[in-house]
Amino acid sequence: MAEQKLEDALSVKLALKNYFQSEHGNKLVNVELRKVWYHGGVEKDIWEAEGDVILKGFLWTKKRRSFKYQLDPKSGAIIGYQEVKA
């Protein structure tokens, strides 16, 4: 069996934080997760995470974007995503 790159909720949070850091650079303030869960299936296993990414806005303001991501536990790659409108 292959070694899993994403073993727990903390590793999922770190993977998402690295992804958002590469996307938004120094505008990233924080990544907050509400739910993280693992789906073990016959064909494919996935991690799912729901939460918010907080970005710097104009001057002292901050922007909050809600998201739902699916990640592959073996490679850490993002399989699917959805930005949730609040």
C-alpha positions in Angstrom: 0.0 0.0 0.0 1.3 3.5 -0.9 2.2 5.9 1.9 -0.5 8.6 2.4 0.7 12.1 2.2 -2.4 13.5 3.9 -2.8 11.5 7.1 -4.9 13.7 9.3 -6.9 17.0 9.4 -3.8 19.0 10.3 -2.0 17.9 7.2 -5.0 18.8 5.1 -5.0 22.3 6.7 -1.3 22.7 5.9 -1.8 21.5 2.3 -4.6 24.0 1.8 -2.6 26.8 3.5 0.3 26.2 1.1 -2.1 26.2 -1.9 -3.7 29.5 -0.9 -0.2 30.9 -0.2 0.8 30.1 -3.7 -2.4 31.5 -5.1 -2.6 34.8 -3.2 0.9 35.4 -1.9 1.3 38.0 0.9 -2.5 38.8 0.8 -3.2 35.6 2.7 -4.0 36.3 6.4 -5.4 32.9 7.6 -7.2 29.7 6.6 -9.9 28.6 9.0 -11.5 25.2 8.6 -15.0 24.4 9.9 -15.2 20.7 8.9 -12.6 18.2 7.7 -13.6 14.6 6.9 -12.3 11.5 5.2 -14.2 9.4 2.7 -12.8 5.9 2.3 -14.3 4.3 -0.8 -13.8 1.2 -2.9 -12.5 3.1 -5.9 -11.1 6.3 -4.5 -10.3 7.8 -1.1 -10.7 11.6 -0.6 -10.4 14.3 2.1 -13.0 17.0 2.1 -12.6 20.3 3.9 -15.0 23.3 4.4 -13.9 26.6 5.7 -12.9 30.2 5.0 -9.8 31.9 3.6 -9.2 35.4 4.9 -7.4 37.8 2.6 -6.1 41.3 3.1 -8.4 43.9 1.5 -8.0 47.7 1.1 -6.1 49.3 4.0 -7.2 47.5 7.2 -10.1 45.6 5.7 -10.2 41.8 5.3 -12.1 39.7 2.8 -13.5 36.3 3.8 -14.2 33.7 1.1 -15.9 30.4 2.0 -14.8 27.2 0.2 -15.2 23.4 0.0 -12.2 21.4 -1.3 -11.6 17.8 -2.1 -8.0 16.5 -1.8 -6.3 13.2 -2.8 -4.8 11.6 0.3 -1.9 10.0 -1.6 -0.6 12.9 -3.6 -2.1 15.9 -1.7 -3.5 17.2 -5.0 -6.7 19.1 -5.2 -9.4 17.0 -7.0 -12.3 19.4 -6.8 -13.3 22.7 -5.3 -16.3 25.0 -4.9 -16.4 28.6 -3.6 -19.5 28.9 -1.4 -21.5 32.1 -1.7 -22.5 33.5 1.7 
